């Protein structure tokens, strides 16, 4: 108990020293300047969808545009005919073999061949898709062998600045950007995909601009 009290006192002392230093700095500053006005000149593209597809494919991903009236489930089955365990909690994904939200622990997701999830915003600048956690266990995004992201093409923005203005977290309080499959490289420049997550990512655009 005495040790904890001593530690607490030490932390308070450090914080007090920091405040004292900052106070002295403020007292010695004679000239103050207003914050500069920032005029954004961010990346913009004539065709956001085309740019998104180009960059996604350049980082190892794949983009498929669903035709009008085309069944998403048929697309998924044709892209991943060997997938035996397909996870999705999206009602219209009848190709799913189980609902990941019905699993008791994230460990039960081990062995998932394919996960189908919904993306919120696509970014033309870097091919990334923002996903606000929409499954019970966020481990699904990383443990599945392959990942399919459903994205409305009308929700593709030019750059990350626009994307961040649209980001909203839900009750889970977690979200992430995914751009292509998981990748890592060592000092010998050997690139490995799927090291920390899905080894293949397909974005299906469910409508065109």
Order of alpha helices (4+ residues) and beta strands (2+ residues): alpha-alpha-beta-alpha-beta-beta-beta-beta-alpha-beta-beta-alpha-beta-beta-beta-beta
